[in-house]
Amino acid sequence: MDGFDRLPDSLILLIFNSVADVKTLIRCLSVSKRFNSLVPQAESLLLKIDRVISSESDSDSLFLTLLKPFLCLILPKPTLGQLRNQTHTYPVQILSRFQRIRELHVELPAGDLHLEKGTVVKWRAEFGETLKSCVILGFRLGNNNNGNYEAEFGGGLKTRVMWTISALIAASVRHFLLREVVKDHDGMEELVLTDREGEGVVMVEQQGLREWRKARGSCRMEERRRRRRGRTVVPSVRIRMRHEPRMGATLVVVRAVEDGEQTGREADMEDAELALKAFGNGVYGDAVRELLKVRSYLLETNSF
């Protein structure tokens, strides 16, 4: 027996949880019988999508395109027809070897928004069964309005609303992608979907995951509608927008409309808490604090 064999299983699992990367852990399954038995017990996982492979067919799904690099590790080589018919099962198959997932972080290779040059939009959305809140921070580099700030706000309002809707749709698509994984791993306490460009974050915490599983078991019709859309439905939301033309920056806080929700000063305080939770550090945090001081504009939308 060598020194490594004397290490307790708990320490080996601690190392596996620190490694986290799913591709690396799947390869570790072949190292030894001991690794083969311990790897499936890892609790903290990072499913890192390395690259996007372009598809010749528009019918191929986004997630199929993203997951192709993983398929050779765990699946026999399928035909193109099989790929198209089974795309929704691949995340489940990749993670099916792991029995005790507690924290799952999925990293996509790129953001979802296609913005004009010089525009930066960051967003962070929290979900349960559907959207709870989303904070969006957008700005244009080299903003130049020649001092006509009122005209700049009015003329750019449509663009900022489009930023908001695009971010909400991107968040709802990401949320929808891992619905089967959430259903199959009851012990999961945290799910995070990010992208390597740092554009957007989808966060589902323990209570949200519990609500999501419960709702899925009792609403088959709505699930079929979601499958047809390819995303989670965005509920009726209240959108509070703040814009500082001198900074060229916009802060948007989106919250699902709920019965008995706070209004007035209480709502402003809750919006500020959400904004600082999303972007409270560094230069973005400084921008958010300045934007929270300016006048806000309220919009409401129906579900879509």
C-alpha positions in Angstrom: 0.0 0.0 0.0 1.5 3.4 -1.0 1.0 6.7 0.8 -1.9 7.7 -1.5 -3.9 4.6 -0.6 -3.7 5.6 3.1 -5.6 8.8 2.4 -9.2 8.6 3.7 -12.1 8.8 1.2 -13.3 12.1 2.7 -10.0 13.8 1.7 -10.1 12.3 -1.8 -13.7 13.7 -2.2 -12.5 17.1 -0.9 -10.0 17.1 -3.7 -12.6 16.0 -6.3 -14.9 18.8 -5.1 -12.0 21.3 -5.5 -11.3 20.0 -9.0 -15.0 20.3 -9.9 -14.5 20.2 -13.7 -16.9 17.5 -15.0 -14.6 16.5 -18.0 -11.6 16.0 -15.7 -13.7 14.0 -13.2 -15.1 11.7 -15.9 -11.6 10.9 -17.0 -10.7 10.1 -13.4 -13.2 7.3 -13.5 -10.7 5.2 -15.5 -7.8 5.8 -13.1 -8.6 3.1 -10.6 -11.4 1.2 -9.0 -11.3 3.5 -6.0 -11.6 6.6 -8.1 -14.4 4.9 -10.1 -16.3 4.5 -6.9 -15.6 8.0 -5.4 -15.9 10.3 -8.4 -19.7 9.8 -8.6 -19.9 11.1 -5.0 -18.5 14.5 -5.9 -20.9 17.2 -4.7 -19.6 20.4 -6.4 -19.4 20.3 -10.2 -18.4 22.6 -13.0 -19.8 21.7 -16.4 -17.6 23.8 -18.6 -18.5 24.1 -22.3 -15.2 24.6 -24.1 -16.3 25.7 -27.5 -19.2 26.1 -29.9 -19.2 23.9 -33.0 -21.1 25.5 -35.9 -24.0 23.5 -37.2 -25.1 23.2 -40.8 -28.7 22.8 -39.8 -30.8 25.4 -38.2 -32.8 22.6 -36.6 -29.9 21.6 -34.3 -30.4 23.1 -30.9 -28.1 25.5 -29.1 -27.4 23.0 -26.3 -26.6 20.2 -28.8 -24.0 22.5 -30.4 -22.5 23.3 -27.0 -22.3 19.8 -25.7 -20.8 18.0 -28.7 -17.2 18.1 -27.2 -18.5 16.1 -24.2 -20.3 13.3 -26.1 -17.2 11.4 -27.1 -16.4 11.0 -23.4 -19.5 9.2 -22.3 -21.6 8.2 -25.4 -21.3 6.0 -28.5 -21.0 8.1 -31.6 -24.6 8.9 -32.7 -26.0 9.7 -36.1 -27.0 13.2 -36.9 -30.7 12.2 -36.8 -30.2 10.7 -33.3 -28.6 13.9 -32.1 -31.5 16.0 -33.3 -34.0 13.8 -31.6 -32.2 13.5 -28.3 -30.6 16.8 -27.6 -32.7 17.4 -24.4 -31.2 14.3 -22.8 -27.5 15.1 -23.1 -27.0 17.2 -20.0 -28.8 14.5 -18.0 -26.6 11.8 -19.5 -23.4 13.8 -18.9 -24.3 14.3 -15.2 -26.0 10.9 -14.6 -22.8 9.4 -13.3 -22.8 11.9 -10.4 -25.1 10.8 -7.5 -24.8 13.6 -5.0 -24.7 16.9 -6.8 -25.2 19.7 -4.4 -23.7 22.7 -6.3 -23.7 22.8 -10.1 -22.1 25.6 -12.1 -22.5 25.6 -15.9 -20.2 27.8 -17.9 -21.1 28.6 -21.5 -18.3 29.8 -23.9 -20.0 33.1 -24.9 -22.8 35.5 -24.1 -26.2 35.5 -25.7 -26.7 39.1 -26.6 -25.5 40.5 -29.9 -24.9 44.2 -29.3 -23.6 47.0 -31.4 -19.9 47.9 -31.0 -19.1 49.9 -27.9 -22.2 48.6 -26.0 -21.8 46.6 -22.8 -24.7 44.9 -21.0 -24.3 42.8 -17.9 -27.2 41.0 -16.2 -28.0 38.7 -13.2 -31.3 36.8 -13.0 -32.7 34.8 -10.1 -35.2 32.1 -10.7 -37.4 29.6 -9.0 -39.9 27.8 -11.2 -39.9 31.0 -13.2 -38.2 34.4 -13.1 -38.1 36.2 -9.7 -35.8 39.1 -10.5 -33.3 40.4 -13.0 -30.8 43.2 -12.6 -29.3 44.7 -15.8 -26.5 47.2 -16.1 -25.8 48.6 -19.5 -23.6 51.4 -20.8 -22.0 52.7 -24.0 -18.3 53.3 -24.2 -17.3 56.7 -25.5 -20.8 58.1 -24.9 -21.2 61.5 -26.6 -24.4 63.4 -26.5 -23.1 67.0 -26.7 -24.8 67.9 -23.5 -28.3 67.2 -24.7 -29.1 64.8 -22.0 -32.9 64.8 -22.2 -32.9 64.1 -25.9 -30.3 61.3 -25.3 -32.6 59.7 -22.8 -35.7 59.9 -25.0 -34.0 58.8 -28.1 -32.2 55.9 -26.4 -35.2 54.6 -24.5 -36.2 52.1 -27.1 -32.7 50.7 -27.2 -32.6 50.3 -23.5 -35.9 48.5 -23.4 -34.6 46.2 -26.1 -31.5 45.5 -23.9 -33.9 44.6 -21.1 -36.1 42.3 -23.2 -33.1 40.6 -24.8 -31.5 39.9 -21.3 -34.8 38.5 -20.0 -35.1 36.1 -23.0 -31.5 35.0 -22.7 -32.0 34.3 -19.0 -35.2 32.3 -19.6 -33.4 30.2 -22.3 -30.6 29.4 -19.9 -33.1 28.5 -17.1 -34.9 26.1 -19.5 -31.8 24.3 -20.6 -31.2 22.4 -17.4 -34.8 21.6 -16.4 -34.2 17.8 -16.7 -31.0 18.0 -14.5 -32.9 19.8 -11.8 -35.6 17.1 -11.8 -33.2 14.2 -11.6 -31.0 15.6 -8.8 -33.1 16.2 -5.8 -30.2 17.0 -3.5 -29.0 20.0 -5.6 -29.0 23.2 -3.5 -27.5 25.7 -6.0 -27.5 26.0 -9.7 -25.5 28.7 -11.5 -25.3 29.3 -15.3 -22.7 31.8 -16.5 -20.7 32.5 -19.6 -17.0 33.0 -20.1 -17.5 36.6 -21.3 -19.1 37.5 -18.0 -22.2 38.8 -19.7 -25.0 37.1 -17.7 -25.7 34.9 -14.7 -28.7 32.7 -13.9 -28.9 31.8 -10.3 -31.3 29.3 -8.7 -30.9 28.8 -5.0 -32.2 26.0 -2.8 -35.7 27.4 -2.2 -36.0 28.2 -5.9 -35.0 24.7 -6.9 -37.6 23.2 -4.5 -40.3 25.4 -6.1 -39.2 24.4 -9.6 -39.4 20.7 -8.9 -42.8 21.0 -7.2 -44.2 23.1 -10.1 -42.9 20.7 -12.7 -44.7 17.8 -11.1 -48.1 19.6 -11.1 -48.2 21.5 -14.4 -47.8 19.3 -17.5 -49.6 21.7 -19.9 -47.3 24.6 -19.1 -44.3 22.3 -19.5 -45.4 21.4 -23.0 -45.8 25.1 -23.8 -42.3 25.8 -22.6 -40.9 23.0 -24.8 -42.5 24.5 -27.8 -41.0 27.9 -27.0 -37.6 26.5 -26.0 -37.4 28.7 -23.0 -39.2 29.4 -19.6 -42.1 31.9 -19.8 -41.2 35.3 -18.4 -44.1 36.3 -16.1 -45.7 39.7 -15.8 -42.9 41.9 -14.5 -42.4 45.4 -13.2 -39.4 47.2 -14.7 -37.8 50.1 -12.9 -35.2 51.9 -15.1 -32.6 54.5 -14.0 -30.4 56.3 -16.6 -27.6 58.7 -16.1 -26.7 60.2 -19.4 -23.5 61.9 -18.2 -22.2 58.4 -17.4 -23.9 56.8 -20.4 -25.1 54.1 -18.1 -28.5 52.5 -17.4 -29.6 50.3 -14.4 -32.7 48.2 -14.8 -34.3 46.2 -12.0 -36.9 43.7 -13.1 -39.2 41.9 -10.6 -42.0 39.5 -11.1 -45.4 41.1 -10.2 -46.7 39.5 -7.1 -49.8 40.0 -4.9 -49.0 42.1 -1.8 -45.7 43.3 -3.1 -44.0 46.4 -1.6 -44.5 49.8 -3.2 -43.0 53.3 -2.8 -39.9 53.6 -0.6 -40.0 49.9 0.4 -39.9 48.9 -3.3 -37.0 51.3 -3.9 -35.1 49.7 -1.0 -35.7 46.2 -2.3 -34.6 47.2 -5.8 -31.4 48.8 -4.3 -30.6 45.6 -2.4 -31.1 43.5 -5.6 -28.9 45.8 -7.6 -26.1 45.8 -5.1 -26.3 42.1 -4.6 -25.8 41.7 -8.4 -23.2 44.4 -9.0 -22.0 45.5 -5.6 -18.2 45.3 -6.1 -15.6 47.1 -8.0 -16.3 49.7 -10.7 -19.7 48.2 -11.5 -20.7 48.7 -7.8 -19.6 52.3 -8.0 -21.8 52.8 -11.1 -24.8 51.2 -9.5 -24.5 53.4 -6.4 -24.5 56.5 -8.6 -27.4 55.2 -10.7 -29.5 54.5 -7.6 -29.4 58.2 -6.8 -31.1 59.3 -10.0 -34.8 59.4 -10.9 -36.4 56.1 -11.9 -39.0 55.3 -14.5 -41.5 52.5 -14.1 -42.7 50.1 -16.8 -44.8 47.0 -16.6 -45.2 44.1 -19.1 -47.4 41.1 -19.4 -45.9 37.6 -19.5 -44.2 36.6 -22.7 
